[in-house]
């Protein structure tokens, strides 16, 4: 009973979404499914009975032609409406609904906790939801419409047939009971089979994407990556083959038996009708009506066997969609607005573990900075530098301890306000298939804003290249959809830095801001950063200690802890690990320079 309630709840929710989004679709479909559905049994059962009996009883031809003309008008009208509905009306409305559902899912994915991408189980749920969001709601509606239409045809057909012979109904009822049981079993097997394939199909899609993208083309041609990808592809297809081998024979049995039962029932009903007419109990017209009617009833019931269990199948897939749409964030926005005016940011005894992990990535981190200070965060890979920044962006909350903004817990502030106040250059930077202005503003820009961006482009030595290629500056920074401008890795990193230069964020995060730049470009960009970001609170992560040398405070991290902190001069004077690391890098730079001379 609980399962039935859940099935009804899921399908009603899907139907409510359609009714709320496109009410006209519901009205026009119900008209098609209820009013026009009556015409079919009238034509195939009642009309043929009438014509045959009218001819046998020598009814005036004028009366027969009048009835025939009325039926022709009804049938043609139904056909015209159905063609308009199928080819014009429904596709347009379905497009609106698909757009609505995709937007709702995309907005959810923009807002959802980033921790949902950290483990395969959560990520797989997202993949399942994305596979269904485009069509499943519409499938529910189509099944509902088909069920209503079949029910109307069934009731009308039975109304005509039962006036002639009541016993004929037993053949249809028998096939109904048996087939519905098989269809429920079929849907369960089919659902679990499809869900078992999600992970393997995701691996196949991954291989397809990697082999199709230019970004990976060099690795594929110069390393053994292709053998790993083909190995993944083969394993995925072997797993799919195994799933098919296990599940498809069951599906075949559950699919074939109901059809065999329906066919047997149809043949039995035909023999019964022939028997009745041989005894003279029914007229020729009634014989034709019973023959057509019994087949219509059986076929309609057979269709209902398919449609009704489909609601159960839809419910199983809708669980995937609604689970993501209803997903509650652990990170909840506070009520306190933040407009960028602050004095201090403090990490107080902050420790952090990623979800579903017992390992502390950060342990007892404490430091305090003031607005206008630049903080350099240095350390080996895995030291916890980028994780610290994720907490600053409130992509995660500390497992222990607290982050304070002007002495107020970070969690009390509006999350979007906080994130909007932080300009970021991430270690993984991207450009997108939009114009240079849109890539830097990360949104649509007015013409008067272009001048400001032009100045930034000149500062980072990108203006001349782009202007020479496209004087209108309207080409996309990608060949993804058109013949656009392709930037090098270093130039793309400059675009990422330009985004932060463009916005007056009071807090700036730069994660390896010069990793893809040559030494000259690096020096120019770092000097520009120091000049432009005065008065802001800047967090700069870098492996190159020369980049953070002029920061006000340097935090040296190792294994999730701050092992040293202070200015460059203080740390060098202290003679600790930072001093050793700086001298080691300096020696390498010197030897590299001497080797090039």
Long-range contacts (C-beta under 8 A, 24 or more apart in sequence): 6-315, 7-311, 7-312, 7-315, 8-311, 10-314, 10-315, 10-318, 10-319, 10-322, 11-140, 11-144, 11-311, 11-314, 11-315, 11-318, 13-318, 13-322, 14-136, 14-137, 14-140, 14-141, 14-314, 14-318, 15-140, 15-141, 15-144, 17-97, 17-101, 17-137, 18-97, 18-137, 18-138, 18-140, 18-141, 21-96, 21-97, 21-100, 22-93, 22-96, 22-97, 24-93, 25-89, 25-90, 25-93, 25-97, 25-141, 28-85, 28-89, 29-85, 29-90, 29-141, 29-145, 30-145, 30-148, 32-81, 32-82, 32-85, 32-145, 32-149, 33-145, 33-146, 33-148, 33-149, 33-152, 34-148, 34-149, 34-152, 36-78, 36-81, 36-82, 37-148, 37-149, 37-152, 37-153, 37-156, 38-152, 38-153, 38-156, 39-74, 39-75, 39-78, 40-78, 40-153, 40-156, 40-296, 41-153, 41-156, 41-157, 41-160, 41-293, 41-296, 42-71, 42-74, 42-156, 43-71, 43-74, 43-75, 44-292, 44-296, 45-157, 45-160, 45-161, 45-289, 45-292, 45-293, 45-296, 46-160, 46-289, 47-71, 48-285, 48-288, 48-289, 48-292, 49-160, 49-285, 49-286, 49-288, 49-289, 50-285, 51-285, 52-283, 52-284, 52-285, 52-288, 53-283, 53-284, 53-285, 53-286, 54-285, 56-283, 56-284, 56-285, 94-138, 97-137, 97-138, 98-134, 98-135, 98-138, 101-133, 101-134, 101-137, 102-133, 102-134, 104-325, 105-129, 105-130, 105-133, 105-321, 105-324, 105-325, 108-324, 108-325, 108-327, 109-324, 111-329, 112-324, 112-327, 112-329, 113-329, 113-330, 113-331, 114-390, 114-395, 114-396, 115-330, 115-354, 115-355, 115-396, 116-327, 118-354, 118-355, 118-356, 119-355, 119-356, 120-199, 124-198, 124-199, 124-202, 125-320, 125-323, 125-324, 126-324, 127-198, 127-202, 128-195, 128-198, 128-320, 129-320, 129-321, 129-323, 129-324, 129-325, 131-198, 131-320, 132-317, 132-318, 132-320, 132-321, 133-321, 136-314, 136-317, 136-318, 136-321, 137-321, 139-310, 139-314, 140-311, 140-314, 140-318, 143-307, 143-310, 143-311, 143-314, 146-303, 146-307, 147-304, 147-307, 147-308, 150-300, 150-303, 150-304, 150-307, 151-304, 153-296, 153-300, 154-297, 154-300, 154-301, 154-304, 157-293, 157-296, 157-297, 157-300, 158-297, 160-289, 160-293, 161-289, 161-290, 161-293, 161-294, 161-297, 164-282, 164-286, 164-289, 164-290, 164-293, 165-273, 165-276, 165-282, 165-286, 165-290, 167-272, 168-269, 168-272, 168-273, 168-290, 168-293, 168-294, 168-297, 169-297, 171-265, 171-266, 171-268, 171-269, 171-272, 171-294, 171-298, 172-265, 172-269, 172-294, 172-297, 172-298, 172-301, 174-261, 174-265, 175-258, 175-261, 175-262, 175-264, 175-265, 175-298, 175-301, 175-302, 175-305, 176-301, 176-304, 176-305, 178-258, 178-261, 179-258, 179-261, 179-262, 179-301, 179-302, 179-305, 180-305, 180-308, 180-309, 182-254, 182-257, 182-258, 183-254, 183-258, 183-305, 183-306, 183-308, 183-309, 184-309, 184-312, 185-254, 186-251, 186-254, 186-255, 186-309, 187-309, 187-310, 187-312, 187-313, 187-316, 188-312, 189-247, 189-250, 189-251, 189-254, 190-247, 190-251, 190-313, 191-313, 191-316, 191-317, 192-247, 193-243, 193-247, 193-248, 193-251, 196-243, 196-247, 197-240, 197-243, 200-236, 200-237, 200-239, 200-240, 200-243, 201-236, 201-240, 203-232, 203-233, 203-235, 203-236, 204-233, 204-236, 204-237, 206-232, 207-232, 207-233, 207-236, 214-479, 258-302, 258-305, 259-302, 262-298, 262-299, 262-301, 262-302, 265-298, 266-294, 266-295, 266-298, 269-294, 269-295, 269-298, 270-294, 330-397, 331-394, 331-395, 331-396, 331-397, 331-415, 332-411, 332-415, 333-414, 333-415, 333-416, 334-411, 334-412, 334-413, 334-414, 334-415, 335-412, 335-414, 336-408, 336-412, 336-413, 336-414, 337-413, 337-414, 337-417, 338-405, 338-413, 338-414, 338-417, 338-418, 338-421, 339-417, 339-421, 340-421, 340-505, 340-506, 341-506, 342-371, 342-405, 342-406, 342-506, 342-537, 343-370, 343-371, 343-406, 344-368, 344-369, 344-370, 344-371, 344-404, 344-405, 344-406, 344-407, 345-369, 345-392, 345-403, 345-404, 345-405, 345-507, 345-537, 346-403, 346-404, 346-405, 346-407, 347-388, 347-391, 347-401, 347-403, 348-401, 348-402, 348-403, 348-404, 349-400, 349-401, 349-402, 350-391, 350-398, 350-400, 350-401, 350-402, 350-403, 351-398, 351-399, 351-400, 351-401, 352-384, 352-387, 352-391, 352-396, 352-398, 352-399, 352-400, 353-399, 354-396, 360-399, 360-560, 361-387, 361-560, 362-387, 362-388, 362-391, 362-398, 362-560, 362-561, 363-559, 363-560, 363-561, 364-401, 364-561, 365-401, 365-560, 365-561, 365-562, 366-401, 366-562, 367-553, 367-555, 367-562, 367-565, 369-537, 369-552, 369-553, 370-537, 371-506, 371-535, 371-536, 371-537, 372-534, 372-535, 372-536, 372-537, 373-537, 373-538, 373-552, 373-553, 374-530, 374-533, 374-538, 374-540, 374-550, 374-551, 374-552, 374-553, 375-537, 375-538, 375-539, 375-540, 375-551, 375-552, 375-553, 375-554, 375-555, 376-540, 376-541, 376-542, 376-547, 376-548, 376-549, 376-551, 376-553, 376-554, 376-555, 377-539, 377-540, 377-541, 377-542, 377-548, 377-554, 377-555, 377-557, 378-541, 378-542, 378-543, 378-545, 378-548, 378-554, 378-555, 378-556, 378-557, 378-578, 378-581, 379-556, 379-557, 379-558, 380-558, 382-559, 383-557, 383-558, 383-559, 383-560, 384-557, 384-559, 384-560, 384-561, 385-511, 385-541, 385-557, 386-427, 386-511, 386-541, 387-560, 388-557, 389-509, 389-511, 389-539, 389-541, 392-422, 392-507, 392-509, 392-539, 393-418, 393-419, 393-422, 393-424, 393-509, 394-418, 394-419, 420-505, 421-505, 421-506, 421-507, 422-505, 422-507, 422-508, 422-509, 423-499, 423-500, 423-503, 423-505, 423-507, 423-508, 423-509, 424-500, 424-508, 424-509, 424-510, 424-511, 425-493, 425-496, 425-497, 425-499, 425-500, 425-509, 425-510, 425-511, 425-513, 426-496, 426-511, 427-511, 427-512, 427-515, 427-541, 429-492, 429-493, 429-495, 429-496, 430-492, 430-496, 431-477, 431-478, 431-487, 431-492, 431-495, 431-496, 432-477, 432-478, 433-476, 433-477, 433-478, 433-480, 433-481, 433-482, 433-484, 434-476, 434-477, 435-473, 435-474, 435-475, 435-476, 435-477, 436-462, 436-466, 436-473, 436-477, 436-485, 436-495, 437-473, 439-477, 439-495, 439-499, 440-495, 440-498, 440-499, 440-502, 441-499, 441-502, 442-499, 452-502, 453-498, 453-502, 456-498, 456-501, 456-502, 457-498, 459-501, 459-528, 460-494, 460-497, 460-498, 460-501, 460-524, 460-525, 460-528, 461-494, 461-521, 461-524, 462-491, 462-494, 462-495, 462-498, 465-491, 489-516, 490-516, 490-517, 490-518, 490-521, 492-516, 493-517, 494-521, 494-525, 497-525, 497-529, 501-528, 501-532, 505-536, 506-536, 506-537, 507-536, 507-537, 507-538, 507-539, 508-533, 508-536, 508-537, 508-538, 508-539, 509-538, 509-539, 509-541, 510-538, 510-539, 510-540, 510-541, 510-542, 511-541, 512-541, 512-542, 512-543, 513-540, 513-542, 513-547, 514-542, 514-544, 514-547, 515-543, 522-547, 544-585, 545-578, 545-581, 545-582, 545-585, 546-585, 546-586, 546-589, 549-582, 554-578
